[in-house]
Amino acid sequence: MDGYAGKVAIIDLTNKAYEIKDLNPQWAKLFVGGAALGARYLYDLMPAHTPVFAPESVVGFVSGPTNLTKTFLGGRYTVVSKSPVTGGFNDASAGGNLGPFMRKAGFDAVFVKGISEKPVYILLDDGKIEIRDAQALWGKTVSEADALIKEELGDSKVSTALIGPGGEHLSNMAGVITDCHRAAARGGSGAVMGSKKLKGLVCRGNQIVPLKDDAGVAAINKEWNDHAKGRGAVPVGKFKTTGTTSDYDSSVYLADAGIKNWAGAPEDLTEEQIKNLTGAVMDPKYKYGKLGCHACPVQCGAKYHIKNDKYDIKTSRPEYESLGAFGSMLLNGDSDCANICNWYCNEYGYDTLSLGGTLAWLMECYENGLFTIEELDGIDLKWGNTEAILAMVKKICDYEGIGIPLNGASRAAAQHFGRGFEYLTTASGIEIPMHGARYNPGLARTFQYDPTPGRHVKGGLGVPYGHQPPEVKYNYEDTGERDKAGIESWEFFNISGFCNFSGFLLAPGVHYRYMEAIGGYSFKPEDWTNLALRSFTIRDAFNKREGLRRKDFDISPRNVGKPPLEKGPLAGITVDNEKLGDNFYAAMGWDIETGMPSKEFLENIGGLECVIEDLYPEGKLL
């Protein structure tokens, strides 16, 4: 089967057993890979209403068809599970080597159920599967476990997807860390692994993925090299040098990034504090090497060495989102502090956005007298206090004192303490990423109503729409069709394995040509539209089968300007998030009140008979 390894592993940790099955060719055609294919398998493997930490709960690792095909910028894979935060479907993607190496090992996807009596890790080894003892790895940080695994296997080139102590403690903020530096972090899938006593997935092998047109892929790669020297030189050059950090300062000045728990404005920070967290300033201080994903000519990451009186660590350069979470959100302009926070998250297996957002929430609570310094274990958690920031991050990572309830993230912490609800900045409990809905109003719908809330890299109007003139982007009369159309490009990235930044690093039309050369995909535009809508809908159907409806998805009032800011470039802005939701569901032809897809819609896009059976038993809406 061109474009696929052709095998899927189903592993039961309770019984230490596994099955190797042929990839379902019909599902591969209908859902392609990544989040959509993962959702389809999860829908089939995991009964409705399964508790997230039950033995029947499933966590999956799913490659994309671009993985291991020599396709440029095609190295991402996806982790799927039920979310311990939202109670619905969760997908989180990461770069690195894991997706391609899973295919080197002979598998397109791995799905894990059951609970092991003792800690284990799974080794995919050139078509074979081993469930190996991980008791010596339990309690270790990600890099410690990675090193021990490589020593045990006598192979320094394996790819790993591991949890740290955060996942072992079932933190709602626990992510899956790939090759020590890339994170599938959002939504708490690391906690699902921890509940199964699964330390990680390790992949190696020598297998190849057959392509429809090897020469076609090579020809497109050559075109990209020419493009990178010509029209694409500016964006490619920017990412080659300072990566995603290049836009940090401009996003803060626009108030696109979160500032002071989304209650602040650019003037709350000095110019020096803002510039300190850009790659242009940090690289000369810390950079000692390049870092990037499999088969990527851009290599947008960097290896950093942070050395001061208290720390001497080698890590990776934080991405834009992480810099916002540990920078402007906390009124912190100290680059050592931001980098060390990022290192803690990589080592202990935490989502930087959720941990930074939780700190910002706690800082504002503390500022307003909701917590005493004694309740914070003596930490004077004031805005910009770098020592206090690092001390609190360490408390959380060490699962100690005040750090224990904070492992639930901000909403769960507010529920635990019974206070601070007014300072939450979440979407269905997921801390908002560093592109705000007040600047990018279309994101209000995506944050609130995507099947995986609180994501800026999901379908819809997205970040580019936020750069439209105010008279355009704050006009909500005709957003529905454009919002629906925006799903196509974003869902494509989520299922193909392409990097999101390939949208402007590749020339127009190249993605689809790559897919045709990889697997013979020759879809017409309307077919790609149906594919994207099918991807969105299978993810959403998991939630609907769980009983979740539109009313169950929320966004913190502050994040849509209720009340509006009183200063800064976004002063006075309020976003009509409910109107955006109404428009979207109307354009989809779904029920506006419940967010339920119509039977006609499900029949028209095809391939969702399982959803029709569940949501319309005997022809009637569930």
Secondary structure, DSSP 8 states (H G I E B T S, - for coil): -TTS--EEEEEETTTTEEEEEE--HHHHHHH-SHHHHHHHHHHHHS-TT--TTSTT--EEEE--TTTTTT-TT---EEEEEE-TTTSSEEEEEE-SSHHHHHHHTT-SEEEEES--SS-EEEEEETTEEEEEE-TTTTT--HHHHHHHHHHHHT-TT-EEEE--HHHHTT-TTB-EEETTTEEE-GGGHHHHHHHTTEEEEEEE-------S-HHHHHHHHHHHHHHHHTTTHHHHHHHHHHGGGGGHHHHHHTT-S--TTTT--GGGS-HHHHHTTSHHHHHHHHEEEEE--TT-SS--EEEEEEESSS-EEEEE---HHHHHHHTGGGT---HHHHHHHHHHHHHHTB-HHHHHHHHHHHHHHHHTTSS-TTTTTT----TT-HHHHHHHHHHHHTT-TTHHHHTTHHHHHHHHHT--GGG--EETTEE--SS-TTTSTHHHHHHHHSSS-S-SSSSSSHHHHHTS-HHHHT--TTHHHHHHHHHHHHHHHHHH---TTHHHHS-TTHHHHHHHHHH-----HHHHHHHHHHHHHHHHHHHHHTT--GGG--B-GGGGTSS--SSSTTTT----HHHHHHHHHHHHT--TTT----HHHHHHH-S-HHHHHHHSGGGS--
